């Protein structure tokens, strides 16, 4: 199985954080989001990966490079055009980005997984692949049940008792929601999906490709599986994830440095003056100086 990481978005809702960093490069206590995704793929031996880039493309490419240090082979697709040596972003949508790569290289010649570059996830990818094969599905959506009051924040999936998708609802009001299965933005596809993606135009997976597949009676399934899913769509989401990281709620992640007290981590060489007030969870980075009377 191959993989595609979607990383071309501008991250408008995360400004000013994304003025200098693309969303996948936002640090979770000094570890970029993209690194969590690459480590998950490496864990399940998904070794051939494409990443689409547009906004601040060079930042992510210069960090990940060939993927060698993760035991991966990583390639890139640039969405835009160059002017005076600089990439001018021209994103083509999540499905459009897939089509661009396929037209240029034929990379997706077997089952492949698509993940968003702005979410930290942990789930049994092998189990998801087995479900996809057993269902004889052209597209499998990894889903998660959410609390009823959270439904308006997500794209909702409506499926039958076997998990076959019947329809979608985009961020419905609670009283109009037909299910509480949220689309996590993780998909397993067969190459046949390219028959439904038009060339050279903006096309979205969630809003256009998946509804079209269902309309054409293709076999599209939802897998409600155990998944840790931290989506970074807004600044409040980012703050929540940082707290989860410091409190040990992100599986397998431990901040660098030393935990002084519960929820308070201190990096190597950091200096804390007297009379400071710390309200956990807090991480003081390596080499940082916190002067007196700081709260």
N, C-alpha and C positions, 0 to 999 in steps of 0.2 A: 504494500500500500504506500502511496505517495501522499504528500501534504501540500496544502496552500495556506499561508498565513496572510490574512487581510490587514494591510498596514498603510493604506493610502489616504485614510481620512485626515481631515485638517484638525479635528479635535476642537471645534469652535466652542463647545459648551465647557471646555476645560481651560479656556484662556483665563489668566495669562500664562498658566503653566505650559501650554503648548506653543507659546511664541518662540521658544528656543528648542523645544523637544517634541518629536512626534509622540503620540500617545503610547506606543509600545515601548518607548524608552523612558517613560516616567519611572523613577526609582521607588521601589518598595524597600525602604531602609537600605539604600545603596545597591540594590539588585534590580535591574530593569525588568519590567513586565515581560518583555520578549524572551528573557532568559528562562523564566518559569515555563513558557510554552515549549521552547526548544528542548528543555530537559524532559518534559512529559513525552514528547515525540521520540526522543532518544531512548527513553525507558522501554518503549514498545517497539523499538527497532524500525521506526518510520524514518528512514535515513535520507530520502530524497525530498527536498523541500523547495518550493518557490515562495517568494515574498513579493507582493506588489508594493511599490513605493511611489509617493508623490510629494506630499508635504514634508519638507526638510529631509528629503530622501537620503542625503549623504550621512546624516547623523547615525541612522540605524545601520546602514550598510557598512560604515567604517567600524562600528562596534562588533557586529556579527561576522563580517567578512565572509569567508568560505564556509564557516560552520565547523571547521576542522577541530577546534578545541572541544566541541560537543560530540565529536564522532559523527558529524552529519555532513551532507553535501547540500549547500544552499546556493540557490540562484536567485536573480532579481529581475523584476519587470518594472520598468519606469513608465509611469503614466503622466505624460506631459511632453513638452518640447523644449529644446535647449536654445537659450538666447545668451550670447556672450559668455558661454561656458556654464551658465546656470540653468537648472531645470525649472521651467515654469509649470506648475502643477495643472494637470487636466485629468482628474479622476474620471473613470468610466463606469463606476458602480461595481459592486462586489461580483456579480455575474459577468459584467462586461470585462472585468479584470481577468477572470478565468478564460473567457473567450479570446482575449488578446494574446495570452500566453499560448493557448492551444493553436491559434492560427499561426503564430510565429515559430513554435518549436514542436508542437505535438507532444508536449510533456506529459499530459494526462492520458496515458495509454493503458491504465488499469484503474482499479478502485482507488479513490483518493478521499482524503479528509480535508475539510475546510474549517479553519478556526479563526476567530477574531483576534487581532493583535492587541486588543485593549482589555483583555479579561484574563484573570488567573483562574485556571480550572484544574481539577484533578478528578479523574474518573477512570474506570476500567475500559480502556480503549480496545483491548482484545475481546472483551465481552460485547462491546458495541459492534465490532466488526463481525462477530459470529451471528449476532441478531440480524444484521444487514444481509448477510449471505443467506441465512435461513429463511428470511422473509422474501427472498428473490426481489429485493427492492431496488429501484433505480435511484432512490434518494431516501436517506434516513436522517431524521432530525433528532438530535439529542435534546430532550426536554426535561423540565423540572417542575414539580408542583410548587406553587407559591401560595402564600397567605392570601385570602380573599381581598384584603384591603390593598394588596400590592398589585393586583391584576391590572389596574390602569397604567402601570409602568411598563408593561410588556406586550409583545406580540403573543397572542394566545392561539393554541392549536386545538382543533376539534377533531376527534378521531373515533372510530368504532371500537368495539370490545377487543379486537385483535391488534389494535394500534394503527390501523390504516387511516391515513389522514383524509378527512372529508371536507374540511374548510378551515379558514383562518379568520381571526378577529384582531385587528390592529388596535391595541391599547383600549379595549372596551371599558365602559363603565361597569362597575361591579354587578349591578342589577341586570345588565344585558349580556354578561359573560356566559358562554355555554360550557366553559371548563376553566380549570385553573392550571392548565399545562402551559408553561412558558417556553418559548423558543429561546434556547441559550446561544444561538448563533454558531452552533457546531453542527456540521453536516458531513455525512458520508455519501459520496456520489459514485455512480457509474459513468463512464465516458459518454453514454447515450444522451446525457442531459445537454450536451453541446448542440444537439439537433434542435433545441428549443431556445437557444440564445442567439439573438441577431448579431451580425457583425457591425463593428464601427459605430456603436451607439451606447449610451448609458443604459445599463440594465442591472437591476437589483435582484439578489437571491430571494430575500424574504418577501419583498413586495410584488415581484413580478415572476421570477422563475418558478418558485414553488407553487403559487396559485395556478400557473399555466400547466404545470405537470399534473396537478390534481384535476384540472378541467379536462385535460386530454386522457384522463383515466389511467395514467401511469401509476405504477405501484410506489407510493410515497408513504413511509411509515414514521411513526414517532416512537422513540424509545425513552420511556420514563425510567431513568436509572439513578443510582446513588451518585451524586456529583457535588463536589465542592466548587462553587461558582461565584467568583467575585468580579462583577462587571464594573468597569470604570467609565461611566458615561458622563458624570458630573463631578464637580469639585467635592461635593458632599460624599460621593461614593469613594473618592480617593482618600479622603480623611478617614472614612470608616475602615477601609482596607489597611491603612497604616496602623490604626488601633488594633485591628485583628492580628496583624503581624507581630506587634509588640506584646500582645497578650497570649501568643502561642496558638492562635486559632487557625493559622494557615499550615496545613499538614506538611511536615518535612522542612519547614523554614525556621531558622534560628538566626536572629540578628548577629552581626559580628560585634565583637567587644564583650563586655562583662555585664551581667545583670546585677545591679547593685541592690535593688529591692524589686519586688514584684512589679513588673511593668515599666521599670526604669533601667534603660540600657545605656552604657557609657563606652564610647569608642576609645581605642588606644590613643594615648597622648592628649586626651581632652583635659581642659582646665576649667574647674568650676570655682568661682570666687565665693566667698562667704556671703551670707544674707540673700541667697537666691531661694526662690520658692518653686518647687517642682510638683506639678499635678500630673500624675500618671494617666495614660501611658505616654512615655517620653523617650526619645532616643537622642543622645548627644553624640554627634559624629566624631570620628577620629580627628584629632588635631584641633577641634573646636575650642573656643574660649568663651565661656559664659561669665560675663562680668557681674559684679555685685548689684543687688537689688532688682535683678531680673526675675520676672515671674514666668 
